[in-house]
Amino acid sequence: MKVHMNCQKCRTKALKVVAAASGVNYVGLEGEEKDKLVVIGDEVDPVKLTNSLRKKVGHTDIISLAEVKAS
């Protein structure tokens, strides 16, 4: 997900919002500007997560969804 985050406080808030969601196992920041959130988990609802981030942090877009195969 790409989240509009201006400062470190916004990044921390976004990480807390995602970490509190049910089913989330991993949260990380990627990209040159650290504006992309990587979320890995079991049965995570991306629409609910995106709406929650939009309400609490700012503009959020879903970049890609993928199923991770356990090996």
All heavy atoms as TSV, in Angstrom:
chain	resi	resn	atom	element	x	y	z
A	1	MET	N	N	0.836	-1.164	0.000
A	1	MET	CA	C	0.000	0.000	0.000
A	1	MET	C	C	0.885	1.232	0.000
A	1	MET	O	O	1.920	1.244	0.651
A	1	MET	CB	C	-0.856	0.043	1.262
A	1	MET	CG	C	-1.865	-1.026	1.360
A	1	MET	SD	S	-2.795	-0.806	2.869
A	1	MET	CE	C	-3.429	-2.437	2.994
A	2	LYS	N	N	0.456	2.221	-0.691
A	2	LYS	CA	C	1.178	3.484	-0.679
A	2	LYS	C	C	0.388	4.450	0.194
A	2	LYS	O	O	-0.789	4.685	-0.035
A	2	LYS	CB	C	1.338	4.039	-2.087
A	2	LYS	CG	C	2.171	5.292	-2.116
A	2	LYS	CD	C	2.562	5.678	-3.512
A	2	LYS	CE	C	3.430	6.917	-3.417
A	2	LYS	NZ	N	4.128	7.176	-4.639
A	3	VAL	N	N	1.054	4.981	1.207
A	3	VAL	CA	C	0.410	5.871	2.168
A	3	VAL	C	C	1.114	7.215	2.142
A	3	VAL	O	O	2.342	7.281	2.161
A	3	VAL	CB	C	0.471	5.282	3.600
A	3	VAL	CG1	C	-0.267	6.174	4.581
A	3	VAL	CG2	C	-0.097	3.879	3.629
A	4	HIS	N	N	0.339	8.291	2.097
A	4	HIS	CA	C	0.904	9.639	2.110
A	4	HIS	C	C	1.314	9.961	3.542
A	4	HIS	O	O	0.484	10.238	4.400
A	4	HIS	CB	C	-0.122	10.639	1.595
A	4	HIS	CG	C	0.398	12.033	1.517
A	4	HIS	ND1	N	1.326	12.417	0.588
A	4	HIS	CD2	C	0.139	13.120	2.268
A	4	HIS	CE1	C	1.602	13.691	0.769
A	4	HIS	NE2	N	0.888	14.138	1.784
A	5	MET	N	N	2.636	9.897	3.817
A	5	MET	CA	C	3.168	10.150	5.155
A	5	MET	C	C	4.215	11.248	5.066
A	5	MET	O	O	5.228	11.086	4.393
A	5	MET	CB	C	3.791	8.870	5.726
A	5	MET	CG	C	2.807	7.745	5.882
A	5	MET	SD	S	3.542	6.239	6.509
A	5	MET	CE	C	4.271	5.555	5.032
A	6	ASN	N	N	3.976	12.354	5.758
A	6	ASN	CA	C	4.874	13.509	5.691
A	6	ASN	C	C	6.023	13.450	6.685
A	6	ASN	O	O	7.071	14.021	6.448
A	6	ASN	CB	C	4.088	14.801	5.935
A	6	ASN	CG	C	3.085	15.064	4.848
A	6	ASN	OD1	O	3.301	14.707	3.706
A	6	ASN	ND2	N	1.978	15.680	5.201
A	7	CYS	N	N	5.815	12.800	7.807
A	7	CYS	CA	C	6.809	12.862	8.867
A	7	CYS	C	C	6.947	11.506	9.564
A	7	CYS	O	O	6.192	10.580	9.290
A	7	CYS	CB	C	6.418	13.925	9.886
A	7	CYS	SG	S	4.810	13.619	10.633
A	8	GLN	N	N	7.897	11.412	10.476
A	8	GLN	CA	C	8.111	10.176	11.220
A	8	GLN	C	C	6.918	9.851	12.103
A	8	GLN	O	O	6.573	8.683	12.289
A	8	GLN	CB	C	9.386	10.289	12.062
A	8	GLN	CG	C	9.755	9.012	12.785
A	8	GLN	CD	C	10.016	7.854	11.829
A	8	GLN	OE1	O	10.573	8.023	10.767
A	8	GLN	NE2	N	9.596	6.667	12.230
A	9	LYS	N	N	6.262	10.861	12.627
A	9	LYS	CA	C	5.076	10.647	13.465
A	9	LYS	C	C	3.967	9.955	12.655
A	9	LYS	O	O	3.295	9.057	13.156
A	9	LYS	CB	C	4.584	11.985	14.015
A	9	LYS	CG	C	3.437	11.867	14.975
A	9	LYS	CD	C	3.067	13.235	15.530
A	9	LYS	CE	C	1.854	13.126	16.425
A	9	LYS	NZ	N	1.424	14.433	16.929
A	10	CYS	N	N	3.798	10.363	11.398
A	10	CYS	CA	C	2.796	9.745	10.527
A	10	CYS	C	C	3.161	8.288	10.229
A	10	CYS	O	O	2.287	7.425	10.193
A	10	CYS	CB	C	2.671	10.514	9.221
A	10	CYS	SG	S	2.063	12.192	9.425
A	11	ARG	N	N	4.435	8.006	10.017
A	11	ARG	CA	C	4.883	6.633	9.755
A	11	ARG	C	C	4.603	5.748	10.961
A	11	ARG	O	O	4.113	4.635	10.829
A	11	ARG	CB	C	6.369	6.612	9.434
A	11	ARG	CG	C	6.708	7.137	8.074
A	11	ARG	CD	C	8.211	7.020	7.784
A	11	ARG	NE	N	8.521	7.674	6.533
A	11	ARG	CZ	C	8.873	8.947	6.416
A	11	ARG	NH1	N	9.004	9.701	7.489
A	11	ARG	NH2	N	9.126	9.474	5.241
A	12	THR	N	N	4.901	6.267	12.151
A	12	THR	CA	C	4.658	5.511	13.378
A	12	THR	C	C	3.174	5.235	13.553
A	12	THR	O	O	2.786	4.122	13.901
A	12	THR	CB	C	5.198	6.298	14.592
A	12	THR	OG1	O	6.579	6.557	14.384
A	12	THR	CG2	C	5.003	5.518	15.873
A	13	LYS	N	N	2.356	6.222	13.290
A	13	LYS	CA	C	0.910	6.056	13.426
A	13	LYS	C	C	0.383	5.023	12.429
A	13	LYS	O	O	-0.434	4.171	12.773
A	13	LYS	CB	C	0.208	7.398	13.221
A	13	LYS	CG	C	-1.256	7.368	13.541
A	13	LYS	CD	C	-1.832	8.762	13.540
A	13	LYS	CE	C	-3.279	8.725	13.978
A	13	LYS	NZ	N	-3.851	10.058	14.088
A	14	ALA	N	N	0.873	5.075	11.208
A	14	ALA	CA	C	0.447	4.113	10.191
A	14	ALA	C	C	0.848	2.696	10.585
A	14	ALA	O	O	0.049	1.756	10.446
A	14	ALA	CB	C	1.046	4.473	8.838
A	15	LEU	N	N	2.064	2.530	11.090
A	15	LEU	CA	C	2.513	1.206	11.522
A	15	LEU	C	C	1.670	0.681	12.679
A	15	LEU	O	O	1.330	-0.502	12.726
A	15	LEU	CB	C	3.990	1.249	11.923
A	15	LEU	CG	C	4.982	1.427	10.778
A	15	LEU	CD1	C	6.376	1.667	11.324
A	15	LEU	CD2	C	4.968	0.234	9.844
A	16	LYS	N	N	1.292	1.552	13.604
A	16	LYS	CA	C	0.452	1.145	14.737
A	16	LYS	C	C	-0.939	0.731	14.277
A	16	LYS	O	O	-1.497	-0.249	14.766
A	16	LYS	CB	C	0.349	2.278	15.757
A	16	LYS	CG	C	1.590	2.464	16.583
A	16	LYS	CD	C	1.412	3.574	17.593
A	16	LYS	CE	C	2.669	3.788	18.406
A	16	LYS	NZ	N	2.527	4.878	19.386
A	17	VAL	N	N	-1.511	1.483	13.337
A	17	VAL	CA	C	-2.851	1.158	12.818
A	17	VAL	C	C	-2.845	-0.206	12.152
A	17	VAL	O	O	-3.713	-1.039	12.392
A	17	VAL	CB	C	-3.330	2.250	11.826
A	17	VAL	CG1	C	-4.567	1.802	11.074
A	17	VAL	CG2	C	-3.594	3.546	12.566
A	18	VAL	N	N	-1.842	-0.472	11.326
A	18	VAL	CA	C	-1.766	-1.745	10.612
A	18	VAL	C	C	-1.468	-2.893	11.575
A	18	VAL	O	O	-2.069	-3.963	11.481
A	18	VAL	CB	C	-0.699	-1.681	9.496
A	18	VAL	CG1	C	-0.502	-3.035	8.857
A	18	VAL	CG2	C	-1.110	-0.660	8.447
A	19	ALA	N	N	-0.566	-2.680	12.512
A	19	ALA	CA	C	-0.206	-3.734	13.462
A	19	ALA	C	C	-1.390	-4.133	14.342
A	19	ALA	O	O	-1.481	-5.280	14.778
A	19	ALA	CB	C	0.960	-3.285	14.325
A	20	ALA	N	N	-2.308	-3.204	14.592
A	20	ALA	CA	C	-3.472	-3.492	15.425
A	20	ALA	C	C	-4.555	-4.261	14.675
A	20	ALA	O	O	-5.465	-4.812	15.303
A	20	ALA	CB	C	-4.039	-2.189	15.974
A	21	ALA	N	N	-4.470	-4.332	13.354
A	21	ALA	CA	C	-5.478	-5.040	12.562
A	21	ALA	C	C	-5.371	-6.545	12.798
A	21	ALA	O	O	-4.284	-7.074	13.033
A	21	ALA	CB	C	-5.287	-4.725	11.078
A	22	SER	N	N	-6.512	-7.207	12.729
A	22	SER	CA	C	-6.518	-8.649	12.986
A	22	SER	C	C	-5.898	-9.418	11.822
A	22	SER	O	O	-6.097	-9.077	10.658
A	22	SER	CB	C	-7.942	-9.137	13.221
A	22	SER	OG	O	-8.728	-8.946	12.063
A	23	GLY	N	N	-5.111	-10.423	12.147
A	23	GLY	CA	C	-4.509	-11.289	11.152
A	23	GLY	C	C	-3.160	-10.841	10.633
A	23	GLY	O	O	-2.539	-11.541	9.846
A	24	VAL	N	N	-2.683	-9.682	11.042
A	24	VAL	CA	C	-1.412	-9.154	10.531
A	24	VAL	C	C	-0.250	-9.820	11.259
A	24	VAL	O	O	-0.191	-9.833	12.485
A	24	VAL	CB	C	-1.348	-7.620	10.696
A	24	VAL	CG1	C	0.018	-7.101	10.311
A	24	VAL	CG2	C	-2.422	-6.954	9.869
A	25	ASN	N	N	0.697	-10.383	10.485
A	25	ASN	CA	C	1.884	-11.022	11.041
A	25	ASN	C	C	3.138	-10.173	10.866
A	25	ASN	O	O	4.068	-10.275	11.649
A	25	ASN	CB	C	2.129	-12.379	10.380
A	25	ASN	CG	C	1.024	-13.359	10.651
A	25	ASN	OD1	O	0.332	-13.279	11.661
A	25	ASN	ND2	N	0.843	-14.278	9.737
A	26	TYR	N	N	3.183	-9.358	9.806
A	26	TYR	CA	C	4.375	-8.567	9.502
A	26	TYR	C	C	3.963	-7.235	8.898
A	26	TYR	O	O	3.052	-7.180	8.065
A	26	TYR	CB	C	5.268	-9.315	8.507
A	26	TYR	CG	C	6.413	-8.483	7.980
A	26	TYR	CD1	C	7.574	-8.307	8.726
A	26	TYR	CD2	C	6.320	-7.851	6.750
A	26	TYR	CE1	C	8.618	-7.529	8.251
A	26	TYR	CE2	C	7.358	-7.077	6.261
A	26	TYR	CZ	C	8.500	-6.917	7.018
A	26	TYR	OH	O	9.527	-6.133	6.545
A	27	VAL	N	N	4.629	-6.165	9.326
A	27	VAL	CA	C	4.432	-4.832	8.754
A	27	VAL	C	C	5.811	-4.240	8.519
A	27	VAL	O	O	6.677	-4.306	9.382
A	27	VAL	CB	C	3.656	-3.905	9.719
A	27	VAL	CG1	C	3.458	-2.542	9.096
A	27	VAL	CG2	C	2.340	-4.502	10.116
A	28	GLY	N	N	6.013	-3.671	7.340
A	28	GLY	CA	C	7.298	-3.058	7.038
A	28	GLY	C	C	7.147	-1.878	6.105
A	28	GLY	O	O	6.134	-1.730	5.430
A	29	LEU	N	N	8.161	-1.024	6.073
A	29	LEU	CA	C	8.191	0.125	5.179
A	29	LEU	C	C	9.172	-0.145	4.045
A	29	LEU	O	O	10.249	-0.695	4.271
A	29	LEU	CB	C	8.635	1.382	5.931
A	29	LEU	CG	C	7.661	1.926	6.968
A	29	LEU	CD1	C	8.327	3.033	7.766
A	29	LEU	CD2	C	6.410	2.445	6.307
A	30	GLU	N	N	8.792	0.258	2.837
A	30	GLU	CA	C	9.653	0.104	1.665
A	30	GLU	C	C	9.622	1.368	0.834
A	30	GLU	O	O	8.814	2.255	1.065
A	30	GLU	CB	C	9.193	-1.078	0.800
A	30	GLU	CG	C	9.537	-2.422	1.344
A	30	GLU	CD	C	9.210	-3.542	0.364
A	30	GLU	OE1	O	8.617	-3.273	-0.691
A	30	GLU	OE2	O	9.553	-4.676	0.673
A	31	GLY	N	N	10.465	1.411	-0.148
A	31	GLY	CA	C	10.526	2.543	-1.066
A	31	GLY	C	C	11.593	3.532	-0.648
A	31	GLY	O	O	12.046	3.542	0.487
A	32	GLU	N	N	11.996	4.362	-1.586
A	32	GLU	CA	C	13.028	5.358	-1.321
A	32	GLU	C	C	12.588	6.360	-0.263
A	32	GLU	O	O	13.387	6.805	0.543
A	32	GLU	CB	C	13.384	6.099	-2.611
A	32	GLU	CG	C	14.121	5.239	-3.606
A	32	GLU	CD	C	14.437	6.008	-4.870
A	32	GLU	OE1	O	14.459	7.256	-4.828
A	32	GLU	OE2	O	14.665	5.358	-5.898
A	33	GLU	N	N	11.314	6.717	-0.275
A	33	GLU	CA	C	10.793	7.704	0.670
A	33	GLU	C	C	10.097	7.054	1.859
A	33	GLU	O	O	9.440	7.750	2.636
A	33	GLU	CB	C	9.842	8.648	-0.053
A	33	GLU	CG	C	10.522	9.425	-1.162
A	33	GLU	CD	C	9.543	10.281	-1.943
A	33	GLU	OE1	O	8.443	10.556	-1.446
A	33	GLU	OE2	O	9.888	10.670	-3.062
A	34	LYS	N	N	10.214	5.739	1.980
A	34	LYS	CA	C	9.552	4.983	3.057
A	34	LYS	C	C	8.059	5.285	3.091
A	34	LYS	O	O	7.468	5.496	4.144
A	34	LYS	CB	C	10.181	5.301	4.423
A	34	LYS	CG	C	11.641	4.975	4.514
A	34	LYS	CD	C	11.873	3.494	4.526
A	34	LYS	CE	C	13.349	3.192	4.741
A	34	LYS	NZ	N	13.697	1.852	4.425
A	35	ASP	N	N	7.429	5.297	1.900
A	35	ASP	CA	C	6.006	5.616	1.810
A	35	ASP	C	C	5.154	4.411	1.424
A	35	ASP	O	O	3.957	4.545	1.214
A	35	ASP	CB	C	5.777	6.751	0.817
A	35	ASP	CG	C	6.246	6.408	-0.584
A	35	ASP	OD1	O	6.974	5.410	-0.739
A	35	ASP	OD2	O	5.893	7.142	-1.516
A	36	LYS	N	N	5.755	3.238	1.367
A	36	LYS	CA	C	5.022	2.028	1.012
A	36	LYS	C	C	5.013	1.067	2.193
A	36	LYS	O	O	6.043	0.745	2.755
A	36	LYS	CB	C	5.650	1.358	-0.199
A	36	LYS	CG	C	5.549	2.210	-1.439
A	36	LYS	CD	C	6.224	1.589	-2.616
A	36	LYS	CE	C	6.145	2.558	-3.789
A	36	LYS	NZ	N	7.064	2.221	-4.839
A	37	LEU	N	N	3.824	0.622	2.558
A	37	LEU	CA	C	3.658	-0.335	3.643
A	37	LEU	C	C	3.526	-1.726	3.065
A	37	LEU	O	O	2.753	-1.943	2.133
A	37	LEU	CB	C	2.389	-0.031	4.439
A	37	LEU	CG	C	2.458	1.057	5.476
A	37	LEU	CD1	C	1.065	1.344	6.019
A	37	LEU	CD2	C	3.363	0.667	6.602
A	38	VAL	N	N	4.259	-2.663	3.609
A	38	VAL	CA	C	4.137	-4.068	3.241
A	38	VAL	C	C	3.457	-4.761	4.415
A	38	VAL	O	O	3.925	-4.669	5.546
A	38	VAL	CB	C	5.516	-4.698	2.978
A	38	VAL	CG1	C	5.372	-6.179	2.695
A	38	VAL	CG2	C	6.205	-3.988	1.845
A	39	VAL	N	N	2.335	-5.419	4.122
A	39	VAL	CA	C	1.563	-6.095	5.169
A	39	VAL	C	C	1.447	-7.566	4.795
A	39	VAL	O	O	1.001	-7.897	3.700
A	39	VAL	CB	C	0.156	-5.480	5.309
A	39	VAL	CG1	C	-0.622	-6.170	6.404
A	39	VAL	CG2	C	0.248	-3.993	5.568
A	40	ILE	N	N	1.836	-8.439	5.710
A	40	ILE	CA	C	1.717	-9.880	5.499
A	40	ILE	C	C	0.925	-10.444	6.668
A	40	ILE	O	O	1.184	-10.105	7.826
A	40	ILE	CB	C	3.102	-10.549	5.425
A	40	ILE	CG1	C	3.888	-9.988	4.257
A	40	ILE	CG2	C	2.953	-12.071	5.290
A	40	ILE	CD1	C	5.323	-10.465	4.182
A	41	GLY	N	N	-0.039	-11.306	6.340
A	41	GLY	CA	C	-0.839	-11.903	7.403
A	41	GLY	C	C	-1.859	-12.879	6.863
A	41	GLY	O	O	-1.985	-13.077	5.661
A	42	ASP	N	N	-2.577	-13.485	7.784
A	42	ASP	CA	C	-3.617	-14.448	7.435
A	42	ASP	C	C	-4.981	-13.770	7.471
A	42	ASP	O	O	-5.354	-13.165	8.476
A	42	ASP	CB	C	-3.620	-15.617	8.431
A	42	ASP	CG	C	-2.317	-16.387	8.401
A	42	ASP	OD1	O	-1.758	-16.553	7.299
A	42	ASP	OD2	O	-1.860	-16.807	9.473
A	43	GLU	N	N	-5.700	-13.855	6.361
A	43	GLU	CA	C	-7.052	-13.324	6.233
A	43	GLU	C	C	-7.140	-11.843	6.596
A	43	GLU	O	O	-8.032	-11.410	7.313
A	43	GLU	CB	C	-8.022	-14.145	7.078
A	43	GLU	CG	C	-8.089	-15.588	6.628
A	43	GLU	CD	C	-9.116	-16.401	7.407
A	43	GLU	OE1	O	-10.015	-15.798	8.016
A	43	GLU	OE2	O	-9.004	-17.622	7.397
A	44	VAL	N	N	-6.199	-11.052	6.103
A	44	VAL	CA	C	-6.219	-9.600	6.296
A	44	VAL	C	C	-7.130	-9.012	5.229
A	44	VAL	O	O	-6.996	-9.323	4.046
A	44	VAL	CB	C	-4.801	-9.002	6.162
A	44	VAL	CG1	C	-4.836	-7.496	6.284
A	44	VAL	CG2	C	-3.884	-9.613	7.198
A	45	ASP	N	N	-8.081	-8.165	5.645
A	45	ASP	CA	C	-8.993	-7.520	4.700
A	45	ASP	C	C	-8.355	-6.222	4.206
A	45	ASP	O	O	-8.269	-5.246	4.963
A	45	ASP	CB	C	-10.329	-7.229	5.376
A	45	ASP	CG	C	-11.372	-6.712	4.409
A	45	ASP	OD1	O	-11.047	-6.474	3.227
A	45	ASP	OD2	O	-12.536	-6.553	4.838
A	46	PRO	N	N	-7.888	-6.189	2.963
A	46	PRO	CA	C	-7.177	-5.006	2.471
A	46	PRO	C	C	-8.068	-3.765	2.366
A	46	PRO	O	O	-7.598	-2.655	2.562
A	46	PRO	CB	C	-6.658	-5.431	1.100
A	46	PRO	CG	C	-7.488	-6.583	0.705
A	46	PRO	CD	C	-7.946	-7.247	1.957
A	47	VAL	N	N	-9.354	-3.945	2.107
A	47	VAL	CA	C	-10.256	-2.798	1.975
A	47	VAL	C	C	-10.469	-2.138	3.337
A	47	VAL	O	O	-10.389	-0.918	3.467
A	47	VAL	CB	C	-11.593	-3.228	1.340
A	47	VAL	CG1	C	-12.579	-2.077	1.316
A	47	VAL	CG2	C	-11.367	-3.760	-0.059
A	48	LYS	N	N	-10.718	-2.942	4.361
A	48	LYS	CA	C	-10.898	-2.392	5.708
A	48	LYS	C	C	-9.617	-1.711	6.194
A	48	LYS	O	O	-9.665	-0.652	6.810
A	48	LYS	CB	C	-11.294	-3.488	6.698
A	48	LYS	CG	C	-12.721	-3.938	6.567
A	48	LYS	CD	C	-13.054	-4.944	7.647
A	48	LYS	CE	C	-14.475	-5.430	7.521
A	48	LYS	NZ	N	-14.796	-6.438	8.550
A	49	LEU	N	N	-8.495	-2.330	5.907
A	49	LEU	CA	C	-7.208	-1.778	6.311
A	49	LEU	C	C	-6.944	-0.446	5.610
A	49	LEU	O	O	-6.507	0.520	6.239
A	49	LEU	CB	C	-6.099	-2.781	5.997
A	49	LEU	CG	C	-4.751	-2.550	6.631
A	49	LEU	CD1	C	-4.858	-2.471	8.144
A	49	LEU	CD2	C	-3.804	-3.659	6.246
A	50	THR	N	N	-7.244	-0.379	4.336
A	50	THR	CA	C	-7.064	0.857	3.572
A	50	THR	C	C	-7.974	1.958	4.099
A	50	THR	O	O	-7.536	3.096	4.283
A	50	THR	CB	C	-7.343	0.612	2.075
A	50	THR	OG1	O	-6.464	-0.400	1.605
A	50	THR	CG2	C	-7.134	1.871	1.259
A	51	ASN	N	N	-9.237	1.637	4.363
A	51	ASN	CA	C	-10.171	2.638	4.890
A	51	ASN	C	C	-9.727	3.141	6.261
A	51	ASN	O	O	-9.824	4.335	6.548
A	51	ASN	CB	C	-11.588	2.067	4.970
A	51	ASN	CG	C	-12.214	1.925	3.607
A	51	ASN	OD1	O	-11.844	2.623	2.668
A	51	ASN	ND2	N	-13.165	1.024	3.480
A	52	SER	N	N	-9.223	2.255	7.090
A	52	SER	CA	C	-8.738	2.643	8.405
A	52	SER	C	C	-7.540	3.588	8.291
A	52	SER	O	O	-7.458	4.597	8.996
A	52	SER	CB	C	-8.359	1.399	9.205
A	52	SER	OG	O	-7.906	1.737	10.474
A	53	LEU	N	N	-6.618	3.274	7.402
A	53	LEU	CA	C	-5.453	4.139	7.181
A	53	LEU	C	C	-5.873	5.500	6.627
A	53	LEU	O	O	-5.310	6.526	7.003
A	53	LEU	CB	C	-4.456	3.474	6.241
A	53	LEU	CG	C	-3.589	2.390	6.863
A	53	LEU	CD1	C	-2.867	1.599	5.776
A	53	LEU	CD2	C	-2.586	2.984	7.825
A	54	ARG	N	N	-6.857	5.512	5.740
A	54	ARG	CA	C	-7.327	6.781	5.181
A	54	ARG	C	C	-7.921	7.669	6.261
A	54	ARG	O	O	-7.721	8.875	6.256
A	54	ARG	CB	C	-8.361	6.529	4.087
A	54	ARG	CG	C	-7.755	6.057	2.795
A	54	ARG	CD	C	-8.798	5.786	1.751
A	54	ARG	NE	N	-8.169	5.306	0.527
A	54	ARG	CZ	C	-8.798	4.658	-0.434
A	54	ARG	NH1	N	-10.095	4.393	-0.313
A	54	ARG	NH2	N	-8.154	4.255	-1.503
A	55	LYS	N	N	-8.663	7.073	7.195
A	55	LYS	CA	C	-9.288	7.853	8.265
A	55	LYS	C	C	-8.263	8.388	9.255
A	55	LYS	O	O	-8.374	9.515	9.714
A	55	LYS	CB	C	-10.290	6.987	9.037
A	55	LYS	CG	C	-11.561	6.713	8.289
A	55	LYS	CD	C	-12.475	5.841	9.131
A	55	LYS	CE	C	-13.711	5.430	8.352
A	55	LYS	NZ	N	-14.565	4.521	9.133
A	56	LYS	N	N	-7.250	7.576	9.586
A	56	LYS	CA	C	-6.349	7.931	10.671
A	56	LYS	C	C	-5.028	8.553	10.240
A	56	LYS	O	O	-4.405	9.264	11.010
A	56	LYS	CB	C	-6.073	6.697	11.520
A	56	LYS	CG	C	-7.340	6.202	12.195
A	56	LYS	CD	C	-7.114	4.971	13.009
A	56	LYS	CE	C	-8.444	4.519	13.617
A	56	LYS	NZ	N	-8.326	3.291	14.363
A	57	VAL	N	N	-4.595	8.302	8.989
A	57	VAL	CA	C	-3.284	8.796	8.554
A	57	VAL	C	C	-3.397	9.747	7.377
A	57	VAL	O	O	-2.895	10.854	7.412
A	57	VAL	CB	C	-2.336	7.627	8.200
A	57	VAL	CG1	C	-0.987	8.158	7.749
A	57	VAL	CG2	C	-2.179	6.694	9.377
A	58	GLY	N	N	-4.027	9.310	6.307
A	58	GLY	CA	C	-4.124	10.147	5.113
A	58	GLY	C	C	-4.382	9.300	3.877
A	58	GLY	O	O	-4.754	8.137	3.962
A	59	HIS	N	N	-4.160	9.895	2.731
A	59	HIS	CA	C	-4.433	9.240	1.450
A	59	HIS	C	C	-3.667	7.919	1.335
A	59	HIS	O	O	-2.467	7.872	1.556
A	59	HIS	CB	C	-4.045	10.165	0.302
A	59	HIS	CG	C	-4.398	9.618	-1.033
A	59	HIS	ND1	N	-5.678	9.623	-1.494
A	59	HIS	CD2	C	-3.639	9.022	-1.975
A	59	HIS	CE1	C	-5.699	9.050	-2.699
A	59	HIS	NE2	N	-4.460	8.687	-3.005
A	60	THR	N	N	-4.401	6.846	1.018
A	60	THR	CA	C	-3.813	5.515	0.914
A	60	THR	C	C	-4.300	4.828	-0.357
A	60	THR	O	O	-5.477	4.888	-0.682
A	60	THR	CB	C	-4.223	4.650	2.131
A	60	THR	OG1	O	-3.851	5.326	3.321
A	60	THR	CG2	C	-3.561	3.295	2.089
A	61	ASP	N	N	-3.395	4.175	-1.066
A	61	ASP	CA	C	-3.717	3.403	-2.266
A	61	ASP	C	C	-3.211	1.986	-2.109
A	61	ASP	O	O	-2.119	1.766	-1.573
A	61	ASP	CB	C	-3.052	4.006	-3.507
A	61	ASP	CG	C	-3.630	5.356	-3.874
A	61	ASP	OD1	O	-4.857	5.527	-3.757
A	61	ASP	OD2	O	-2.849	6.230	-4.277
A	62	ILE	N	N	-3.989	1.031	-2.618
A	62	ILE	CA	C	-3.527	-0.356	-2.666
A	62	ILE	C	C	-2.714	-0.497	-3.944
A	62	ILE	O	O	-3.212	-0.252	-5.034
A	62	ILE	CB	C	-4.710	-1.345	-2.670
A	62	ILE	CG1	C	-5.495	-1.223	-1.367
A	62	ILE	CG2	C	-4.209	-2.773	-2.869
A	62	ILE	CD1	C	-6.762	-2.067	-1.334
A	63	ILE	N	N	-1.456	-0.883	-3.812
A	63	ILE	CA	C	-0.590	-1.044	-4.978
A	63	ILE	C	C	-0.732	-2.448	-5.552
A	63	ILE	O	O	-0.942	-2.615	-6.740
A	63	ILE	CB	C	0.879	-0.755	-4.625
A	63	ILE	CG1	C	1.020	0.698	-4.201
A	63	ILE	CG2	C	1.787	-1.045	-5.806
A	63	ILE	CD1	C	2.380	1.060	-3.710
A	64	SER	N	N	-0.611	-3.457	-4.714
A	64	SER	CA	C	-0.754	-4.827	-5.202
A	64	SER	C	C	-1.163	-5.760	-4.078
A	64	SER	O	O	-0.895	-5.498	-2.903
A	64	SER	CB	C	0.558	-5.320	-5.826
A	64	SER	OG	O	1.536	-5.455	-4.824
A	65	LEU	N	N	-1.826	-6.835	-4.459
A	65	LEU	CA	C	-2.219	-7.901	-3.542
A	65	LEU	C	C	-1.654	-9.194	-4.082
A	65	LEU	O	O	-1.671	-9.447	-5.273
A	65	LEU	CB	C	-3.747	-8.022	-3.469
A	65	LEU	CG	C	-4.513	-6.832	-2.932
A	65	LEU	CD1	C	-6.008	-7.062	-3.086
A	65	LEU	CD2	C	-4.186	-6.599	-1.485
A	66	ALA	N	N	-1.161	-10.015	-3.183
A	66	ALA	CA	C	-0.623	-11.303	-3.591
A	66	ALA	C	C	-0.803	-12.289	-2.474
A	66	ALA	O	O	-0.741	-11.956	-1.292
A	66	ALA	CB	C	0.853	-11.189	-3.944
A	67	GLU	N	N	-1.025	-13.537	-2.856
A	67	GLU	CA	C	-1.110	-14.610	-1.880
A	67	GLU	C	C	0.272	-15.189	-1.691
A	67	GLU	O	O	0.949	-15.541	-2.657
A	67	GLU	CB	C	-2.077	-15.679	-2.365
A	67	GLU	CG	C	-2.297	-16.778	-1.349
A	67	GLU	CD	C	-3.341	-17.780	-1.818
A	67	GLU	OE1	O	-4.140	-17.448	-2.707
A	67	GLU	OE2	O	-3.330	-18.890	-1.288
A	68	VAL	N	N	0.697	-15.282	-0.452
A	68	VAL	CA	C	2.019	-15.817	-0.156
A	68	VAL	C	C	1.855	-17.303	0.149
A	68	VAL	O	O	1.107	-17.688	1.024
A	68	VAL	CB	C	2.660	-15.086	1.044
A	68	VAL	CG1	C	3.993	-15.680	1.381
A	68	VAL	CG2	C	2.785	-13.612	0.754
A	69	LYS	N	N	2.573	-18.114	-0.595
A	69	LYS	CA	C	2.514	-19.557	-0.412
A	69	LYS	C	C	3.480	-19.978	0.694
A	69	LYS	O	O	4.648	-19.587	0.675
A	69	LYS	CB	C	2.902	-20.305	-1.696
A	69	LYS	CG	C	2.048	-19.943	-2.885
A	69	LYS	CD	C	0.709	-20.593	-2.796
A	69	LYS	CE	C	-0.076	-20.272	-4.065
A	69	LYS	NZ	N	-1.406	-20.760	-4.031
A	70	ALA	N	N	3.001	-20.745	1.633
A	70	ALA	CA	C	3.863	-21.249	2.699
A	70	ALA	C	C	4.670	-22.434	2.165
A	70	ALA	O	O	4.145	-23.322	1.508
A	70	ALA	CB	C	3.025	-21.705	3.887
A	71	SER	N	N	5.953	-22.442	2.439
A	71	SER	CA	C	6.795	-23.525	1.930
A	71	SER	C	C	7.377	-24.359	3.037
A	71	SER	O	O	7.440	-24.038	4.145
A	71	SER	CB	C	7.923	-22.973	1.079
A	71	SER	OG	O	8.637	-21.997	1.773
